[in-house]
């Protein structure tokens, strides 16, 4: 699908409640499958990436009932070792979260199977889960260090392992495997990554705890009792909300509120980064939902200035960089980002893809192996036809650029945004 986006004159007003958090939807679905008993998950994200996890779990013999209209999911858990070996390779599509989390669960369950995905997912390196899973004793093989992975039953051992790069997906993979190990498993990280896995597993009765400061990571003990089923409502996704936050910040006269958004401190780096640039973002009605901090985010239009992003802040906003790059391009002054090499191994190389697109739109941007430098002038010229590169966040970011650019922007492959945020065009009036 090709979409042309033209400059929006009207401000963004009113309110919107984002769909359920993608990271939490993935985890709630998989963890419910590993529990014993029926789980009910409300405000479940219905998108391409979560459909991949749903499809894989059904192939493993897990009964799942999804009411897509009501966003309610019911899962009959089969326990930590209850998967049925699938008749065919499990297809994770383009969802690396599905692939990495499911790899840990499959290793722990001892389920013989093949785990595979799309051509894009096959290009993504998986050595960061292969090495530690093998240290735990898992029988998992790969010809290239990438998908497909082949699993065979094997007893697992507890280990203490330090991740070379902070990653919630890799940490979660190993913690899930550790539930079935013969001794505690400790995962240490060089910086803080999102802790949704620790929070949710603890609520289900797992003996899991975060490492005490200044260390980062978590320890999990072998699970001797069944995991309790879930009955919860998921917060709104801050990664999806980020696009609307940037839009409301950049569109003059905007005053827009995002309702019941997850504000887990391991995920709010984008708020800190935008505030450092001068954004007007207020947290209202703070509360807790499903063990996660939640708030309404009121965003008013503001003029932005350049900033510097590096270190731990990068991990706390890793999924929001495409949207942030549009904010930086529209700001006045220089924005520098370093320590973000992880962006090159997402659904696409987001540094290269976004840098190429922004250059085509007339933005002054310089790439580095681990980041970029944008020299903002307060204006995005626009006037180009660009491809989304099969990346939902790139597609939405280019649409943000179109809303403020001087000339229209055409985005090819725009419908890839249905992977994570199907409501995006209607909220911003792109279908009008």
Secondary structure as a PSIPRED ss2 file (coil, helix, strand):
# PSIPRED VFORMAT (PSIPRED V4.0)

   1 X C   1.000  0.000  0.000
   2 X E   0.000  0.000  1.000
   3 X E   0.000  0.000  1.000
   4 X E   0.000  0.000  1.000
   5 X E   0.000  0.000  1.000
   6 X C   1.000  0.000  0.000
   7 X C   1.000  0.000  0.000
   8 X C   1.000  0.000  0.000
   9 X C   1.000  0.000  0.000
  10 X C   1.000  0.000  0.000
  11 X C   1.000  0.000  0.000
  12 X C   1.000  0.000  0.000
  13 X E   0.000  0.000  1.000
  14 X E   0.000  0.000  1.000
  15 X E   0.000  0.000  1.000
  16 X E   0.000  0.000  1.000
  17 X C   1.000  0.000  0.000
  18 X C   1.000  0.000  0.000
  19 X C   1.000  0.000  0.000
  20 X E   0.000  0.000  1.000
  21 X C   1.000  0.000  0.000
  22 X H   0.000  1.000  0.000
  23 X H   0.000  1.000  0.000
  24 X H   0.000  1.000  0.000
  25 X H   0.000  1.000  0.000
  26 X H   0.000  1.000  0.000
  27 X H   0.000  1.000  0.000
  28 X H   0.000  1.000  0.000
  29 X H   0.000  1.000  0.000
  30 X H   0.000  1.000  0.000
  31 X H   0.000  1.000  0.000
  32 X H   0.000  1.000  0.000
  33 X H   0.000  1.000  0.000
  34 X H   0.000  1.000  0.000
  35 X C   1.000  0.000  0.000
  36 X E   0.000  0.000  1.000
  37 X E   0.000  0.000  1.000
  38 X E   0.000  0.000  1.000
  39 X E   0.000  0.000  1.000
  40 X E   0.000  0.000  1.000
  41 X E   0.000  0.000  1.000
  42 X E   0.000  0.000  1.000
  43 X C   1.000  0.000  0.000
  44 X C   1.000  0.000  0.000
  45 X C   1.000  0.000  0.000
  46 X C   1.000  0.000  0.000
  47 X C   1.000  0.000  0.000
  48 X H   0.000  1.000  0.000
  49 X H   0.000  1.000  0.000
  50 X H   0.000  1.000  0.000
  51 X H   0.000  1.000  0.000
  52 X H   0.000  1.000  0.000
  53 X H   0.000  1.000  0.000
  54 X H   0.000  1.000  0.000
  55 X H   0.000  1.000  0.000
  56 X H   0.000  1.000  0.000
  57 X H   0.000  1.000  0.000
  58 X H   0.000  1.000  0.000
  59 X H   0.000  1.000  0.000
  60 X C   1.000  0.000  0.000
  61 X C   1.000  0.000  0.000
  62 X C   1.000  0.000  0.000
  63 X E   0.000  0.000  1.000
  64 X E   0.000  0.000  1.000
  65 X E   0.000  0.000  1.000
  66 X E   0.000  0.000  1.000
  67 X E   0.000  0.000  1.000
  68 X C   1.000  0.000  0.000
  69 X C   1.000  0.000  0.000
  70 X C   1.000  0.000  0.000
  71 X C   1.000  0.000  0.000
  72 X E   0.000  0.000  1.000
  73 X E   0.000  0.000  1.000
  74 X E   0.000  0.000  1.000
  75 X E   0.000  0.000  1.000
  76 X E   0.000  0.000  1.000
  77 X E   0.000  0.000  1.000
  78 X E   0.000  0.000  1.000
  79 X C   1.000  0.000  0.000
  80 X C   1.000  0.000  0.000
  81 X C   1.000  0.000  0.000
  82 X C   1.000  0.000  0.000
  83 X C   1.000  0.000  0.000
  84 X C   1.000  0.000  0.000
  85 X C   1.000  0.000  0.000
  86 X C   1.000  0.000  0.000
  87 X C   1.000  0.000  0.000
  88 X C   1.000  0.000  0.000
  89 X C   1.000  0.000  0.000
  90 X E   0.000  0.000  1.000
  91 X E   0.000  0.000  1.000
  92 X C   1.000  0.000  0.000
  93 X C   1.000  0.000  0.000
  94 X C   1.000  0.000  0.000
  95 X C   1.000  0.000  0.000
  96 X H   0.000  1.000  0.000
  97 X H   0.000  1.000  0.000
  98 X H   0.000  1.000  0.000
  99 X H   0.000  1.000  0.000
 100 X H   0.000  1.000  0.000
 101 X H   0.000  1.000  0.000
 102 X H   0.000  1.000  0.000
 103 X H   0.000  1.000  0.000
 104 X H   0.000  1.000  0.000
 105 X H   0.000  1.000  0.000
 106 X H   0.000  1.000  0.000
 107 X H   0.000  1.000  0.000
 108 X H   0.000  1.000  0.000
 109 X H   0.000  1.000  0.000
 110 X C   1.000  0.000  0.000
 111 X C   1.000  0.000  0.000
 112 X C   1.000  0.000  0.000
 113 X E   0.000  0.000  1.000
 114 X E   0.000  0.000  1.000
 115 X E   0.000  0.000  1.000
 116 X E   0.000  0.000  1.000
 117 X C   1.000  0.000  0.000
 118 X C   1.000  0.000  0.000
 119 X H   0.000  1.000  0.000
 120 X H   0.000  1.000  0.000
 121 X H   0.000  1.000  0.000
 122 X H   0.000  1.000  0.000
 123 X C   1.000  0.000  0.000
 124 X C   1.000  0.000  0.000
 125 X C   1.000  0.000  0.000
 126 X C   1.000  0.000  0.000
 127 X H   0.000  1.000  0.000
 128 X H   0.000  1.000  0.000
 129 X H   0.000  1.000  0.000
 130 X H   0.000  1.000  0.000
 131 X H   0.000  1.000  0.000
 132 X H   0.000  1.000  0.000
 133 X H   0.000  1.000  0.000
 134 X H   0.000  1.000  0.000
 135 X H   0.000  1.000  0.000
 136 X C   1.000  0.000  0.000
 137 X C   1.000  0.000  0.000
 138 X C   1.000  0.000  0.000
 139 X E   0.000  0.000  1.000
 140 X E   0.000  0.000  1.000
 141 X E   0.000  0.000  1.000
 142 X C   1.000  0.000  0.000
 143 X C   1.000  0.000  0.000
 144 X C   1.000  0.000  0.000
 145 X C   1.000  0.000  0.000
 146 X C   1.000  0.000  0.000
 147 X C   1.000  0.000  0.000
 148 X C   1.000  0.000  0.000
 149 X E   0.000  0.000  1.000
 150 X E   0.000  0.000  1.000
 151 X E   0.000  0.000  1.000
 152 X E   0.000  0.000  1.000
 153 X C   1.000  0.000  0.000
 154 X C   1.000  0.000  0.000
 155 X C   1.000  0.000  0.000
 156 X E   0.000  0.000  1.000
 157 X C   1.000  0.000  0.000
 158 X C   1.000  0.000  0.000
 159 X C   1.000  0.000  0.000
 160 X E   0.000  0.000  1.000
 161 X E   0.000  0.000  1.000
 162 X E   0.000  0.000  1.000
 163 X C   1.000  0.000  0.000
 164 X C   1.000  0.000  0.000
 165 X C   1.000  0.000  0.000
 166 X C   1.000  0.000  0.000
 167 X C   1.000  0.000  0.000
 168 X H   0.000  1.000  0.000
 169 X H   0.000  1.000  0.000
 170 X H   0.000  1.000  0.000
 171 X H   0.000  1.000  0.000
 172 X H   0.000  1.000  0.000
 173 X H   0.000  1.000  0.000
 174 X H   0.000  1.000  0.000
 175 X H   0.000  1.000  0.000
 176 X H   0.000  1.000  0.000
 177 X H   0.000  1.000  0.000
 178 X H   0.000  1.000  0.000
 179 X C   1.000  0.000  0.000
 180 X C   1.000  0.000  0.000
 181 X E   0.000  0.000  1.000
 182 X C   1.000  0.000  0.000
 183 X C   1.000  0.000  0.000
 184 X C   1.000  0.000  0.000
 185 X E   0.000  0.000  1.000
 186 X E   0.000  0.000  1.000
 187 X E   0.000  0.000  1.000
 188 X E   0.000  0.000  1.000
 189 X E   0.000  0.000  1.000
 190 X C   1.000  0.000  0.000
 191 X C   1.000  0.000  0.000
 192 X C   1.000  0.000  0.000
 193 X C   1.000  0.000  0.000
 194 X C   1.000  0.000  0.000
 195 X C   1.000  0.000  0.000
 196 X H   0.000  1.000  0.000
 197 X H   0.000  1.000  0.000
 198 X H   0.000  1.000  0.000
 199 X H   0.000  1.000  0.000
 200 X H   0.000  1.000  0.000
 201 X H   0.000  1.000  0.000
 202 X H   0.000  1.000  0.000
 203 X H   0.000  1.000  0.000
 204 X C   1.000  0.000  0.000
 205 X C   1.000  0.000  0.000
 206 X C   1.000  0.000  0.000
 207 X C   1.000  0.000  0.000
 208 X E   0.000  0.000  1.000
 209 X E   0.000  0.000  1.000
 210 X E   0.000  0.000  1.000
 211 X C   1.000  0.000  0.000
 212 X C   1.000  0.000  0.000
 213 X C   1.000  0.000  0.000
 214 X C   1.000  0.000  0.000
 215 X C   1.000  0.000  0.000
 216 X E   0.000  0.000  1.000
 217 X E   0.000  0.000  1.000
 218 X E   0.000  0.000  1.000
 219 X E   0.000  0.000  1.000
 220 X E   0.000  0.000  1.000
 221 X C   1.000  0.000  0.000
 222 X C   1.000  0.000  0.000
 223 X C   1.000  0.000  0.000
 224 X C   1.000  0.000  0.000
 225 X C   1.000  0.000  0.000
 226 X C   1.000  0.000  0.000
 227 X C   1.000  0.000  0.000
 228 X C   1.000  0.000  0.000
 229 X C   1.000  0.000  0.000
 230 X C   1.000  0.000  0.000
 231 X E   0.000  0.000  1.000
 232 X E   0.000  0.000  1.000
 233 X E   0.000  0.000  1.000
 234 X C   1.000  0.000  0.000
 235 X C   1.000  0.000  0.000
 236 X E   0.000  0.000  1.000
 237 X C   1.000  0.000  0.000
 238 X H   0.000  1.000  0.000
 239 X H   0.000  1.000  0.000
 240 X H   0.000  1.000  0.000
 241 X H   0.000  1.000  0.000
 242 X H   0.000  1.000  0.000
 243 X H   0.000  1.000  0.000
 244 X H   0.000  1.000  0.000
 245 X H   0.000  1.000  0.000
 246 X H   0.000  1.000  0.000
 247 X H   0.000  1.000  0.000
 248 X H   0.000  1.000  0.000
 249 X H   0.000  1.000  0.000
 250 X H   0.000  1.000  0.000
 251 X C   1.000  0.000  0.000
 252 X C   1.000  0.000  0.000
 253 X C   1.000  0.000  0.000
 254 X C   1.000  0.000  0.000
 255 X E   0.000  0.000  1.000
 256 X E   0.000  0.000  1.000
 257 X E   0.000  0.000  1.000
 258 X E   0.000  0.000  1.000
 259 X E   0.000  0.000  1.000
 260 X E   0.000  0.000  1.000
 261 X E   0.000  0.000  1.000
 262 X E   0.000  0.000  1.000
 263 X C   1.000  0.000  0.000
 264 X C   1.000  0.000  0.000
 265 X C   1.000  0.000  0.000
 266 X C   1.000  0.000  0.000
 267 X C   1.000  0.000  0.000
 268 X C   1.000  0.000  0.000
 269 X H   0.000  1.000  0.000
 270 X H   0.000  1.000  0.000
 271 X H   0.000  1.000  0.000
 272 X H   0.000  1.000  0.000
 273 X H   0.000  1.000  0.000
 274 X H   0.000  1.000  0.000
 275 X H   0.000  1.000  0.000
 276 X H   0.000  1.000  0.000
 277 X C   1.000  0.000  0.000
 278 X C   1.000  0.000  0.000
 279 X C   1.000  0.000  0.000
 280 X E   0.000  0.000  1.000
 281 X E   0.000  0.000  1.000
 282 X E   0.000  0.000  1.000
 283 X E   0.000  0.000  1.000
 284 X E   0.000  0.000  1.000
 285 X E   0.000  0.000  1.000
 286 X E   0.000  0.000  1.000
 287 X E   0.000  0.000  1.000
 288 X E   0.000  0.000  1.000
 289 X E   0.000  0.000  1.000
 290 X C   1.000  0.000  0.000
 291 X C   1.000  0.000  0.000
 292 X E   0.000  0.000  1.000
 293 X E   0.000  0.000  1.000
 294 X E   0.000  0.000  1.000
 295 X E   0.000  0.000  1.000
 296 X E   0.000  0.000  1.000
 297 X E   0.000  0.000  1.000
 298 X E   0.000  0.000  1.000
 299 X E   0.000  0.000  1.000
 300 X E   0.000  0.000  1.000
 301 X C   1.000  0.000  0.000
 302 X C   1.000  0.000  0.000
 303 X C   1.000  0.000  0.000
 304 X C   1.000  0.000  0.000
 305 X E   0.000  0.000  1.000
 306 X C   1.000  0.000  0.000
 307 X C   1.000  0.000  0.000
 308 X E   0.000  0.000  1.000
 309 X E   0.000  0.000  1.000
 310 X C   1.000  0.000  0.000
 311 X C   1.000  0.000  0.000
 312 X H   0.000  1.000  0.000
 313 X H   0.000  1.000  0.000
 314 X H   0.000  1.000  0.000
 315 X H   0.000  1.000  0.000
 316 X C   1.000  0.000  0.000
 317 X C   1.000  0.000  0.000
 318 X H   0.000  1.000  0.000
 319 X H   0.000  1.000  0.000
 320 X H   0.000  1.000  0.000
 321 X H   0.000  1.000  0.000
 322 X H   0.000  1.000  0.000
 323 X H   0.000  1.000  0.000
 324 X H   0.000  1.000  0.000
 325 X H   0.000  1.000  0.000
 326 X H   0.000  1.000  0.000
 327 X H   0.000  1.000  0.000
 328 X H   0.000  1.000  0.000
 329 X H   0.000  1.000  0.000
 330 X H   0.000  1.000  0.000
 331 X C   1.000  0.000  0.000
 332 X E   0.000  0.000  1.000
 333 X E   0.000  0.000  1.000
 334 X E   0.000  0.000  1.000
 335 X E   0.000  0.000  1.000
 336 X E   0.000  0.000  1.000
 337 X E   0.000  0.000  1.000
 338 X C   1.000  0.000  0.000
 339 X C   1.000  0.000  0.000
 340 X C   1.000  0.000  0.000
 341 X H   0.000  1.000  0.000
 342 X H   0.000  1.000  0.000
 343 X H   0.000  1.000  0.000
 344 X H   0.000  1.000  0.000
 345 X H   0.000  1.000  0.000
 346 X C   1.000  0.000  0.000
 347 X C   1.000  0.000  0.000
 348 X C   1.000  0.000  0.000
 349 X C   1.000  0.000  0.000
 350 X H   0.000  1.000  0.000
 351 X H   0.000  1.000  0.000
 352 X H   0.000  1.000  0.000
 353 X H   0.000  1.000  0.000
 354 X H   0.000  1.000  0.000
 355 X H   0.000  1.000  0.000
 356 X H   0.000  1.000  0.000
 357 X H   0.000  1.000  0.000
 358 X H   0.000  1.000  0.000
 359 X H   0.000  1.000  0.000
 360 X H   0.000  1.000  0.000
 361 X C   1.000  0.000  0.000
 362 X C   1.000  0.000  0.000
 363 X C   1.000  0.000  0.000
 364 X E   0.000  0.000  1.000
 365 X E   0.000  0.000  1.000
 366 X E   0.000  0.000  1.000
 367 X E   0.000  0.000  1.000
 368 X E   0.000  0.000  1.000
 369 X C   1.000  0.000  0.000
 370 X C   1.000  0.000  0.000
 371 X E   0.000  0.000  1.000
 372 X E   0.000  0.000  1.000
 373 X E   0.000  0.000  1.000
 374 X E   0.000  0.000  1.000
 375 X E   0.000  0.000  1.000
 376 X E   0.000  0.000  1.000
 377 X E   0.000  0.000  1.000
 378 X C   1.000  0.000  0.000
 379 X C   1.000  0.000  0.000
 380 X C   1.000  0.000  0.000
 381 X C   1.000  0.000  0.000
 382 X E   0.000  0.000  1.000
 383 X E   0.000  0.000  1.000
 384 X E   0.000  0.000  1.000
 385 X E   0.000  0.000  1.000
 386 X E   0.000  0.000  1.000
 387 X E   0.000  0.000  1.000
 388 X C   1.000  0.000  0.000
 389 X C   1.000  0.000  0.000
 390 X C   1.000  0.000  0.000
 391 X C   1.000  0.000  0.000
 392 X H   0.000  1.000  0.000
 393 X H   0.000  1.000  0.000
 394 X H   0.000  1.000  0.000
 395 X H   0.000  1.000  0.000
 396 X H   0.000  1.000  0.000
 397 X H   0.000  1.000  0.000
 398 X H   0.000  1.000  0.000
 399 X H   0.000  1.000  0.000
 400 X H   0.000  1.000  0.000
 401 X H   0.000  1.000  0.000
 402 X H   0.000  1.000  0.000
 403 X H   0.000  1.000  0.000
 404 X H   0.000  1.000  0.000
 405 X C   1.000  0.000  0.000
 406 X C   1.000  0.000  0.000
 407 X E   0.000  0.000  1.000
 408 X E   0.000  0.000  1.000
 409 X E   0.000  0.000  1.000
 410 X E   0.000  0.000  1.000
 411 X E   0.000  0.000  1.000
 412 X E   0.000  0.000  1.000
 413 X C   1.000  0.000  0.000
 414 X H   0.000  1.000  0.000
 415 X H   0.000  1.000  0.000
 416 X H   0.000  1.000  0.000
 417 X H   0.000  1.000  0.000
 418 X H   0.000  1.000  0.000
 419 X H   0.000  1.000  0.000
 420 X C   1.000  0.000  0.000
 421 X C   1.000  0.000  0.000
 422 X C   1.000  0.000  0.000
 423 X C   1.000  0.000  0.000
 424 X H   0.000  1.000  0.000
 425 X H   0.000  1.000  0.000
 426 X H   0.000  1.000  0.000
 427 X H   0.000  1.000  0.000
 428 X C   1.000  0.000  0.000
 429 X C   1.000  0.000  0.000
 430 X C   1.000  0.000  0.000
 431 X C   1.000  0.000  0.000
 432 X C   1.000  0.000  0.000
